Amino acid sequence: MPPPSPSISPTCPFCAIATSTPPCASSPFNPPRCPPSPSTTATAQQPPTAHLLLSTPHLLAFLDHAPISRGHVLLATRQHREKLSDVSVEEGRALGAWMGVVSRAVVGVALEGKDKSGWGGEQGDGPDEVGDWNVVQNNGARAAQVVPHVHFHIIPRPGDVPEIKNRSWTIFGKGQREELDEEDAEVLLEKMRARLQREVQRVGEREGEEAVRVLMGGGWEEGEGDGNGDERQRKRERERESKL
């Protein structure tokens, strides 16, 4: 079976974000500064306002516009994949590589100064302790997927919320959604981006430069950061299909 071809849905809000924010190797943690390429901005939908945390050739991370808790972030594929079964091996590797790194940055910032002890556990409050959170991913309308584009919810869980202590809605990422506070979102993003950069540096210190290359690799080849990463990826996919 051939790998999935890169695709963009003109009606998908996540695709609109992806096409308006191409990957930028020089600043993947501060994507709004990356100028969009003319070849990637053709979309029938005006891109929604997005508070982006990360932009790579395969992934996007941004704040949920209706968060369940403060710091609720979505980690999504850049290409339009409706369900997890549509994700390529390369995209799956990128998702797996970034999941823990993004979680540490997001939850570490969102729960800064909060009770991280959960339900009476022995968790500490050192630099390596980030607290508790949900990672949730839905596939299809019957599984509560609202936007048909693969994404993972990273939902911080502060221990000082009564509902958390009562365990009434922590299963499967349930909770009361609220509108995103725009001013607080900017404060969160600034801290999360800085923390994410530190987490990537720590990956290098703990696991070596090869681990960092796994995170930052895949699409940063020649012409990195020039906004043409999507076109190069499409070319690679066509070459693969021609060999099958």
Disulfide bonds with the S-S distance in Angstrom:
none
